[in-house]
Amino acid sequence: MVLPKAGAFLWTTLHGRILTGERLKLIRIARPNVCLLCKENEETVEHLLFWCSYTKKVWDWLLNNLQYESVRSQSLKGFLLAWPACYKKSKWSILWVVSSAMLVWHIWKERNRRVFNEEALSLDLLIPKIKTTIGEVINVKVVGRKYCAYSSWDKEMERLWNLTKISSYKFADKKQNRASTVWIPPIAGSLKVNFDGASCDNLGKSGYGTIIRDEFGNFVGANFGPLGITSNNMA
């Protein structure tokens, strides 16, 4: 229901597997262990994606645009587990799933932009990017989707997220996309981790795999394992 990379990243995040400064320190890969978004605290998963002053403003924007008032949980996982389920059969209910995954994914991309490119986006530039991406994903997913209710909330979501138009977003031809895909090495002295997950029949036995290479493409390590019974998005 979300972009595969964003869904995979959210799963990895909720299991504490992303390579924040804290985790890099644990596996003895040295780098400054400070949040590059606020430059005030240690870069942990919870801080970077939930408590950071920069990230909190993005969450506040999202909650306002979903017309949702919530007491902030003690953890990102707890917060998302309490995400509303009362709209699950309404026309635009997929906003709850897509928006949170895309927000977390974009915050991570912004963090990496500052780490690897030494560039930074202000909130005035980042938030419109997130909103555009969410709108495109939602408009693609809603085509042909069956729903049981259309409430005043749905009507307001159409206005706030511009969801009444069918997206012009086009998916590239799969064969062409595979042919043009190349592995991009990390910066000198760094390692790159690639990962993916999949589920059989979109709700069945699932698994994940990761591989680590250095700047020259040399194999460093790999890991794989089962995820139990889940969907493609969660895998």
C-alpha positions as CSV (number, residue, x, y, z in Angstrom):
1,M,0.0,0.0,0.0
2,V,3.1,2.3,0.2
3,L,6.1,2.6,-1.9
4,P,8.2,-0.6,-1.4
5,K,11.3,1.2,-0.2
6,A,9.3,3.3,2.3
7,G,7.4,0.3,3.6
8,A,10.6,-1.7,4.0
9,F,12.3,1.2,5.7
10,L,9.4,1.6,8.2
11,W,9.6,-2.1,9.1
12,T,13.4,-1.8,9.6
13,T,12.9,1.3,11.7
14,L,10.4,-0.3,14.0
15,H,12.8,-3.2,14.6
16,G,15.6,-0.9,15.4
17,R,17.8,-2.0,12.4
18,I,18.6,1.3,10.7
19,L,22.1,2.6,10.8
20,T,21.8,5.7,13.0
21,G,24.9,7.1,14.8
22,E,24.0,5.1,17.9
23,R,23.9,1.8,15.9
24,L,27.1,2.6,13.9
25,K,28.9,3.2,17.2
26,L,27.8,-0.2,18.5
27,I,29.2,-2.0,15.5
28,R,32.4,0.1,15.8
29,I,32.0,2.3,12.7
30,A,33.2,5.7,13.8
31,R,31.3,8.8,12.8
32,P,30.0,11.8,14.8
33,N,27.1,10.5,16.9
34,V,25.0,13.6,16.8
35,C,21.7,14.3,15.1
36,L,22.3,16.3,12.0
37,L,18.8,17.7,11.9
38,C,18.9,19.5,15.2
39,K,22.6,19.1,16.2
40,E,21.6,18.9,19.8
41,N,21.2,15.2,20.8
42,E,22.6,11.8,20.2
43,E,21.3,10.2,16.9
44,T,19.1,7.4,18.0
45,V,16.1,5.9,16.1
46,E,13.7,7.5,18.6
47,H,15.3,10.9,18.5
48,L,15.9,11.2,14.8
49,L,12.5,10.0,13.6
50,F,10.3,11.1,16.5
51,W,11.7,13.5,19.2
52,C,14.1,15.7,17.2
53,S,12.8,19.3,17.1
54,Y,13.1,19.3,13.3
55,T,11.2,16.0,13.0
56,K,8.5,17.0,15.5
57,K,7.5,20.0,13.3
58,V,7.0,17.6,10.4
59,W,4.9,15.3,12.6
60,D,2.9,18.3,13.8
61,W,2.2,19.3,10.2
62,L,1.1,15.8,9.3
63,L,-1.3,15.5,12.3
64,N,-2.8,18.8,11.5
65,N,-3.4,17.8,7.9
66,L,-5.0,14.5,9.0
67,Q,-7.1,16.5,11.5
68,Y,-5.8,14.2,14.3
69,E,-5.1,15.2,17.8
70,S,-3.0,12.8,19.8
71,V,-1.0,12.8,23.0
72,R,2.6,12.1,22.0
73,S,3.5,8.5,22.9
74,Q,6.8,7.6,24.6
75,S,8.0,5.9,21.4
76,L,7.6,6.0,17.7
77,K,6.3,2.4,17.7
78,G,3.8,3.1,20.4
79,F,2.6,6.2,18.5
80,L,2.1,4.3,15.3
81,L,0.4,1.4,17.0
82,A,-2.2,3.8,18.4
83,W,-2.8,5.2,14.8
84,P,-6.6,5.5,14.2
85,A,-8.3,2.4,12.8
86,C,-11.9,3.9,12.8
87,Y,-11.5,5.1,9.2
88,K,-10.2,1.8,7.8
89,K,-13.2,1.3,5.4
90,S,-13.5,4.9,4.3
91,K,-12.5,6.2,0.8
92,W,-9.2,7.8,1.9
93,S,-8.3,5.6,4.9
94,I,-5.1,4.6,3.2
95,L,-3.8,8.0,4.2
96,W,-3.1,6.6,7.6
97,V,-0.8,4.0,6.3
98,V,0.9,5.9,3.5
99,S,1.5,9.2,5.3
100,S,3.4,7.9,8.3
101,A,5.6,5.6,6.2
102,M,6.4,8.4,3.7
103,L,7.2,10.9,6.5
104,V,9.7,8.6,8.2
105,W,11.2,7.7,4.8
106,H,11.7,11.4,3.9
107,I,13.2,12.3,7.3
108,W,15.7,9.5,6.8
109,K,16.5,10.7,3.2
110,E,17.0,14.2,4.6
111,R,19.4,12.9,7.2
112,N,21.4,11.1,4.5
113,R,21.4,14.2,2.3
114,R,23.2,16.0,5.1
115,V,25.6,13.1,5.8
116,F,26.6,12.2,2.3
117,N,26.0,15.4,0.2
118,E,26.5,18.0,3.0
119,E,23.2,19.7,1.9
120,A,20.2,20.5,3.9
121,L,16.5,21.3,3.1
122,S,14.6,23.6,5.3
123,L,11.1,22.6,6.5
124,D,9.6,24.9,4.0
125,L,11.1,22.8,1.2
126,L,10.9,19.3,2.8
127,I,7.2,19.4,3.8
128,P,5.9,20.2,0.2
129,K,8.0,17.3,-1.1
130,I,6.5,14.9,1.5
131,K,3.0,16.2,0.7
132,T,3.5,15.7,-3.1
133,T,4.8,12.2,-2.6
134,I,1.9,11.2,-0.4
135,G,-0.6,12.6,-2.8
136,E,0.9,10.8,-5.8
137,V,1.0,7.4,-4.0
138,I,-2.6,7.8,-2.7
139,N,-4.0,8.8,-6.1
140,V,-2.4,5.7,-7.7
141,K,-3.5,3.3,-5.0
142,V,-7.1,4.5,-4.9
143,V,-7.9,3.7,-8.5
144,G,-10.4,0.9,-8.5
145,R,-10.3,0.6,-4.7
146,K,-13.5,-0.4,-3.0
147,Y,-14.6,1.4,0.1
148,C,-17.7,1.3,2.4
149,A,-17.9,4.9,3.6
150,Y,-17.5,8.5,2.6
151,S,-17.5,10.8,5.6
152,S,-16.9,14.5,6.2
153,W,-13.3,13.6,7.1
154,D,-12.9,12.0,3.6
155,K,-14.2,15.2,2.0
156,E,-11.8,17.3,4.0
157,M,-8.9,15.1,3.1
158,E,-9.7,15.5,-0.6
159,R,-9.4,19.3,-0.1
160,L,-6.2,19.3,2.1
161,W,-4.3,16.7,0.0
162,N,-5.7,17.4,-3.5
163,L,-6.9,13.9,-3.8
164,T,-9.8,14.4,-6.2
165,K,-7.6,14.2,-9.3
166,I,-6.1,11.0,-10.7
167,S,-2.4,11.2,-10.5
168,S,-0.3,11.5,-13.7
169,Y,2.4,9.4,-12.0
170,K,3.6,6.7,-14.4
171,F,5.5,3.6,-13.5
172,A,8.5,2.7,-15.6
173,D,8.5,-0.5,-17.6
174,K,9.8,-3.2,-15.3
175,K,12.2,-4.7,-17.9
176,Q,13.6,-1.3,-18.8
177,N,13.8,-0.4,-15.1
178,R,15.8,-3.5,-14.3
179,A,18.2,-3.0,-17.2
180,S,19.0,0.6,-16.2
181,T,19.5,-0.2,-12.5
182,V,23.1,0.0,-11.3
183,W,24.8,-0.3,-7.9
184,I,26.2,3.0,-6.7
185,P,29.2,2.7,-4.4
186,P,29.4,4.6,-1.1
187,I,31.8,7.4,-0.4
188,A,35.4,6.5,0.2
189,G,36.0,4.7,3.5
190,S,32.3,3.8,4.0
191,L,30.2,0.7,3.7
192,K,26.9,0.4,1.9
193,V,24.0,-1.8,3.1
194,N,21.4,-3.0,0.6
195,F,18.3,-4.8,1.9
196,D,15.0,-6.1,0.7
197,G,12.1,-8.2,1.9
198,A,9.3,-10.2,0.2
199,S,6.1,-12.1,1.1
200,C,4.6,-15.1,-0.7
201,D,1.1,-14.3,-2.1
202,N,1.2,-10.9,-0.3
203,L,0.1,-12.5,3.0
204,G,2.1,-15.5,3.7
205,K,5.6,-16.7,4.5
206,S,8.0,-13.7,4.4
207,G,11.7,-13.1,4.6
208,Y,14.4,-10.5,4.3
209,G,18.0,-10.3,3.0
210,T,20.8,-7.8,3.4
211,I,24.2,-7.4,1.9
212,I,27.2,-5.1,2.8
213,R,29.8,-4.0,0.3
214,D,32.7,-1.6,0.5
215,E,33.4,1.4,-1.8
216,F,35.0,-1.0,-4.4
217,G,32.0,-3.4,-4.4
218,N,33.8,-6.0,-2.4
219,F,31.6,-8.3,-0.3
220,V,31.8,-7.6,3.4
221,G,28.9,-9.4,4.9
222,A,25.3,-10.6,4.5
223,N,22.4,-11.7,6.5
224,F,18.9,-13.2,5.8
225,G,16.1,-14.7,7.7
226,P,12.3,-15.3,8.0
227,L,9.8,-12.6,9.0
228,G,6.9,-15.0,9.7
229,I,3.5,-14.5,8.1
230,T,3.0,-10.9,6.9
231,S,2.3,-8.8,3.8
232,N,4.6,-7.4,1.1
233,N,4.5,-4.0,2.6
234,M,5.6,-5.1,6.0
235,A,8.2,-7.4,4.6
